[in-house]
């Protein structure tokens, strides 16, 4: 199994974060894990990394429904960061809702790799690798 160097979770749901972290740990998914509870803080972090030409997380797990900045808004802003490489190996959009409109948006968004239903478990993680 290929191991990911750095993964980022952007989600305001502590239970979803806990479950995802636990699943990652069970299968030794990544070396480093960066967690943000909102998209605004994550964007600031990615801007700093791009500006300083530092390595960004290659995979992002992004919640759709967050206060202040939705996952969709986050994606619109992420693409504007010059030199950004965050999510270059995949941005996985997550939701506990199985709304067909959200799933369709993932398929029509150039940055979004795939829709994942919450909770994301180790089977889904292995499928991504």
C-alpha positions in Angstrom: 0.0 0.0 0.0 1.2 3.5 -0.9 1.4 5.8 2.0 0.6 9.5 1.7 3.1 12.0 3.0 0.7 14.8 4.2 -3.1 14.8 4.4 -5.4 17.7 5.3 -8.9 17.5 6.8 -11.1 20.5 6.7 -14.3 19.9 8.7 -16.1 21.5 11.5 -17.6 18.2 12.8 -15.3 16.8 15.6 -16.9 13.4 15.4 -16.3 13.1 11.6 -12.7 14.2 12.2 -12.3 11.6 15.0 -13.6 8.8 12.8 -11.5 9.8 9.8 -8.3 10.1 11.9 -9.1 6.7 13.5 -9.6 5.1 10.1 -6.3 6.6 8.8 -4.4 5.4 11.8 -5.8 1.8 11.4 -4.2 1.5 8.0 -1.2 3.8 8.4 -2.6 6.1 5.7 -0.3 9.1 6.1 2.8 10.4 7.8 1.4 13.8 8.7 -2.1 15.1 9.3 -3.1 18.7 9.2 -6.6 19.6 10.5 -8.6 22.8 10.1 -12.1 23.4 11.5 -12.9 25.9 8.9 -12.0 26.8 5.3 -10.9 30.4 6.1 -8.0 29.2 8.3 -7.1 26.5 5.8 -6.9 29.0 3.0 -4.6 31.3 5.0 -2.4 28.3 5.7 -2.3 27.3 2.0 -1.5 30.9 0.9 1.4 31.0 3.3 2.7 27.6 2.1 2.5 28.7 -1.6 4.1 32.0 -0.9 7.0 30.4 0.9 7.2 27.5 -1.7 6.7 25.0 1.1 5.1 21.5 0.6 1.3 21.4 0.8 -0.9 18.4 1.8 -1.3 16.3 -1.4 -4.7 15.1 -0.3 -7.5 17.1 1.2 -10.7 15.8 2.8 -13.2 18.7 2.6 -16.6 19.0 4.3 -19.2 20.7 2.1 -21.4 22.2 4.9 -19.4 24.4 7.2 -20.4 27.8 8.7 -18.8 31.0 7.3 -17.3 29.3 4.3 -18.8 26.2 2.6 -16.6 23.6 0.9 -17.8 25.0 -2.4 -16.6 28.5 -1.5 -13.3 27.1 -0.3 -12.7 25.4 -3.7 -13.4 28.7 -5.5 -10.9 30.5 -3.4 -8.3 27.7 -3.4 -7.9 27.8 -7.2 -7.0 31.5 -6.9 -3.9 30.9 -4.9 -0.8 31.4 -7.1 1.6 28.4 -6.9 -0.8 26.4 -4.8 -0.3 22.6 -4.8 -2.6 21.7 -2.0 -4.8 18.8 -3.0 -2.8 18.0 -6.1 -3.4 14.2 -5.6 -7.0 14.7 -4.7 -9.6 16.8 -3.0 -12.3 14.5 -1.6 -15.6 16.3 -0.9 -17.4 14.8 2.1 -20.9 15.1 3.4 -23.3 13.2 5.6 -26.0 14.3 3.2 -26.5 12.3 0.0 -28.0 15.2 -1.8 -27.9 14.5 -5.6 -27.2 18.2 -6.3 -24.0 18.1 -4.1 -22.9 14.9 -5.8 -23.4 16.4 -9.2 -21.4 19.5 -8.2 -18.5 17.3 -7.3 -18.6 15.8 -10.8 -18.7 19.2 -12.4 -16.0 20.8 -10.3 -12.5 20.7 -11.7 -10.8 20.7 -8.3 -13.0 18.0 -6.7 -11.8 14.5 -7.2 -14.7 12.5 -5.7 -17.7 12.6 -3.4 -17.3 10.6 -0.1 -20.2 9.9 2.2 -19.5 10.4 5.9 -18.3 8.7 7.9 -15.3 8.0 5.8 -13.9 4.6 6.8 -10.7 2.6 6.1 -12.3 0.8 3.1 -13.0 4.1 1.4 -9.5 5.3 2.2 -7.9 2.2 0.7 -10.0 2.6 -2.4 -8.6 6.1 -2.8 -5.0 4.9 -2.8 
